Amino acid sequence: MFRSVLAACLMALAGCRVAQPTTFFQLAPEAPLHKAAQTRFFETKDSDELLSASAAALQDLGFHVEESVRGLGFLRAAKERSALESGQKIGRVFLIIISLAYVFQPIDLQQQISATIVARPANAAGTRHEVRVMFHRVVWKGDGTVEKNYIPPGEQRMEMIRDPLIYQQFFARLSKAVFLEAFTL
Amino acid sequence: MRLFPFVVCITFAALAGACTVPKPSANLLAPTEAQTKLRSIQSRTFELTDRLVAMRGIMGVLQDLGFVIERANEELGLVTAAKFAEPNFLDVVEITVTVRPQDGGKFLVRVNAIFNNKPVEDAEVYQNFFAALERSLFVNRG
């Protein structure tokens, strides 16, 4: 009896450990698709102008620049917004009714959206430049309860933003700012 | 009752012993064999024209692999990036890459990755990274 309990405990402990994957430096099958959505080419020699216009386009979208490295053509910007969604609110109310006020499910409360831009020459002569932008967000949940157990706020979730429309909007602004047409891969 | 002074002495001796700080061993900071092995797994030399080319290649390959670049320092040849292991968004992989010039127009690229605050020591993981970097540098050279 004791041995079987011990074995069960050991198995449960082993199950809790997250094995280190070996695949995080391997290209995902969908990587070229993401790259195509995140990248545009501009026929210009002026990398500084491209980077400055990228910062301006991000400012227009409400971001504030957190880090910039001119030589590497690198920019990082972020903005915080409410993450409340009416769908989640309705779902929460529905769950409260169904569970007879047993479960108050935590819902998304606040989010930080970040943008990372790298602008670099795309050919040896430096007459064409590549701009790649990546958007991701961190979402914080509010509080909740299950029976009498309180769930404190602050649970985090992180995800990449893959919606092509957001990338298209950014590049449309950038294109307008540098008076140049953006080319895809 | 006769034992009382003896017990008091033993208690004080134990307390005094607990107060002494154990001395670190003389070879605390000496490199171990495992560290040397890990350093060789994490390092690779590339023949490149300048550091900027290497750094741009590294940033490009990190973006291809889905990493978000957090910091980059051109003067120090330093790039820091992180990635969330989708789809559960709970596991985080952090990576630091340094580029240092060597003799004869070569550059030493050293990578160290951390998965959920634990160092990654699997050689295959680093081989995959260097293979991707080599490909990226070759493509951009052309």
Interface residues (C-beta under 8 A of the other chain):
Chain A: V18 Q20 P21 T22 T23 F24 F25 Q26 L27 A28 A31 H34 K35 Q38 E67 V69 G71 L72 G73 F74 R76 S114 T116 V118 R120 R132 M134 H136 R157 M158 E159 M160
Chain B: L52 M55 R56 M59 G60 Q63 D64 L65 G66 V68 I69 E70 R71 A72 N73 E74 K83 F84 A85 E86 F89 D91 V92 V93 A113 F115 N116 K118 V120 D122 E124 V125 Y126 N128 F129 A132
